[in-house]
Structures are given as C-alpha cells and as structure tokens.
C-alpha cells in the first residue's frame, strides 16, 4: 500500500509570533503565504501525534440563506477520535497529489469538497481565518483554514453517508448540539453567532433589513 503523505508546516514557522487559541482572522494573507512557501509532505502516521508539525486542513463551512450544513460522524468514520461528534466543517488533509495544480491548498480544498458532498448550485468562497486548538490531542497537530462557502441552492447531499449524515440548520437550531460538536466547530459557531448578533443589532440601529447584511467580514478575533 502507498503511504499517505500530507501537507505539513513546522509549528515554529506557523507560530513565529506565538501560538493563539481559537480563531485568528487577522493576518490571514501572511499565514497563507507561510503555508504556501514553507510546507512539505510527510507520511501521515509520522506526524499524527507530533505537535511540532501542523497538518494543514481546509475546513469548509457551507451556508445557504442563513442555514449551515451540520453533520454527524457515525461509527464508520475514518477518524475514530471524532466518532458521534457533530461538525460544521467539511474537509481533510492536503495530499501530495494536490501539487499537480498551481495552488495545492486551493486544489485540496476543492478536492475534499467534491469527495464529501454533491451540490447543485453556484458557490462563492472566502478564507475567514485560521483555527488552532491545543485543548485536545486530535486538534493539537492540525491547523484549520476556515473557509466559508456561500451557496445559491440548498441542494446539498453528503456522499459518504455510511460515515456521516447532515442537514441544513439555522444557528439557533444548531445551538442544542453545541456540547456535542467537535472543538473546531464550537470555535466556528461562536464566531458565526457573534457576527450574526452584531448584524442583527446593526440592522435594528440603522433600520435596514437583515438580508442586506449577510456577508461575514473577518473580525480581528483571537479567543
């Protein structure tokens, strides 16, 4: 069998100015440039429990009309450490095969999207920020790139239905699942909730409709 090689960046490069806990939205371009210039590919088994390397994981949040895709990992999920947990994110490792494209991060992002869901509609996407969480073993060795995919249609289907099921829910509908969500999803949820609350307040103050304030503007937020 061929050993899976995944994209990694030395933690010393990623955290040159010190590690953060949670979501970092400021300086995204600088961090992305470090990843693009300083990455290498190592066997996954070699780095899976070594926090001196950060495995780069595009983490895709899908939204349509104020509803987000929430998934639940089943017993058959490949990542045993996340069984029975709910997630707002789709994605996975960037592999050496993704270097066939000009931008391996972007290539890995779209490959993971197409592997995990079937979608009928148009998409816009943006990089919101970077997720670092040292509170759990599984997240200590991964660095998340939080991408928001804004869809024109609700027609999205989870392909790996033997490993994962999903549905579109509003943030208020997702809230009861919060304590059962993986830590990255909790971090993302907190950010989305804060943005939504800010937008609602702004719409009331200025007398505008909420539908006019749906874009997520990156906040300089580190928790």
N, C-alpha and C positions, 0 to 999 in steps of 0.2 A: 504494500500500500504506500501511496505517496504521502509524505509528511506534510501537513498543512502548515504553510508559512504565513504569518500575519504581520501587518504593518505595526511597528512599534517605534516609539521615540523615547530616548533616555529621559527619565524623570528629572534629571539635573538640567536638561535643556528646557523642558516644559515649565518647570518651576524655578527658573533662574531668579525671579524676583520674589520667591516664596510661594508655598502652596496655599490654595484657598479651599474653603469647604462650601460646597453648594454650586450655585450658578454664577459664572463670571461672564458678563456681557460686554464689558469694556475691553478694548484691545484685541478684539476678535481677529482682525486682519493680521496683527503681529503674531498671534499664536498659530494661525493657519499657515503663515509663511514659515514658521519654525518647523511645523509638521511636514510641509512640502519639501523643505531643504534638508532636514536632519533625520528623516525616517530611514529605517531599514526593515528587512523582513527576517524574522526568526521563527523557528519551529514553535508552534503554539504551546506544546507541552513544556517547553523550556521556560516560557515567560508567564505561564498561567498562575503561578504563585510567587512571582518575583516582582515586588513593587518598585524596583529600580528601573523597570521598563513599564511604560504606559502603552497599553494596546489601544489603538485608535478605533473608536466605534461611532459611526454616524448613527444618530438617534433621531428618527423621523416621527414627528407628531403630525397627524393628519387632522384637518379641520374643514368642516363644511357647515356654513350657516350657523355658527356658534355651537356646533356639536363636534365632539372629538372621538376618534376611534379608541375605545378601551378594549384591551384584550386580556385574556386569562390563559396562562400557561398550564397545560394539562400534564398528566403523569408521563406522557411520551416525549415531552420536551427534552431536547438535547442538553440544555443547561439545567442540571439537576438542582443546582443551588437556587433556582428561581421557580421551582415547581409550585403550582397553586397560587402564584402571585399574579396580581393584576398589573397591567402596564399600559402607559400612554404612548410608549415608543416602539417603533419598529426599527430593525437594523441589525447589524452584526459586524464582524471583522472585515477589514480590507485585506484582500489576498494578493499574492504576487501577480496573479492573472490580471488584476486591475491595472497593472503598469503598462499594459498594452495600449492604454489610452493616454492622452496628453496629461490629464489630471487624475491620478489614481484615487484621490479622495472622492471626487465627483463621480468617477466610474463605479467605485464601490458603493456609493450612496444609491445610485440608480439600479445597480445590480441587485442589492438587497431589497429594494422596493419591489422590483419585478418578481423576485423569488418568493416574497411573503404575501403579496396581495395581488388581486386582479382589480383593476379600476377602469371605469368608463367615465371619462370626463377630462377636462383640461386642468392643469396644475400650474401654480406659481410656487416658488420656494425661496426661502431665505435662511441664512445662518443667524440664529439668535444669540448663541453663546456657547460656552464650554462648561461641562459638568464634571466636577471632581468630588468624590465622596470617599473619605477614609474611614467611615464608620463600620463598613462590612468588608469581609475578606474578598468577596467577588468584585466589589467596586474599587478596591484599592489598586488593582492592576489595570484598570480601564479608564480611559479618558473619553467622555462623551461629547460629540459635536451635535448640539441641539438644533435641528432643522425644523422649521415649520413648513408643511405642505398645505397650501390653501387650495381646496378642490371646488370645482364648479358643480359637482354632482355628488349625491350620497351613495352612488352605486359602487360600493367597495366590498370586496369579499376576501376573507382570509383564505389563502391557498392551503397552508399546512394545517388543515382542520383536525388532524389527528394529534397535533401538538398544541394548538392554540385556537381559541374562538374569540370573536369580537363583535362589538356593536357600537353605534354612534350614540353618544350621550352628551347632554349639557354638563357644564361644570357642577351645577347643583345636583344633578343626577349621579355624577361620579363621586361626589363627596362621601357617601356612605361606604365606599370601597377604599377610602384613603388609607386606613390602617393595614389593609391587605395588599397595598401597592408596593412594588419594588422601590428602593430608595430614590433612584433617579426620577421615577415618575412622581414621587412625592415632591421632589425639588421643582420639577416642571409644573406640577399642579399649583404649588404655592405661587410661582411666578405668574402663571396664567390668571389665577384668581386675583392677584394684586393688580394686574393690568386691567382685567375686566372691571374691578371695583373702581379703579381710577377713571376708566372711560365712562362708567355709569354716572359717577359724580360730576365729571366734566360735562356730560350731556345735559344734566339737570341744571348746572350752573349757567350754561350758555344757551339752554333752551333748544338744543339740537336733538335730532333723532339718533338713537344709539347705533342704528345701522350705518351711520356715516363715520363711525369711529371704530372700525373693526381691525385695522392694521396693528400688529404688535410692533411697537417701537422699542428697540433694545433699551433696557434700563441699566444703569451702572450699578448692578446689584450683586453683592457677594454676601452669602449667608454663612 
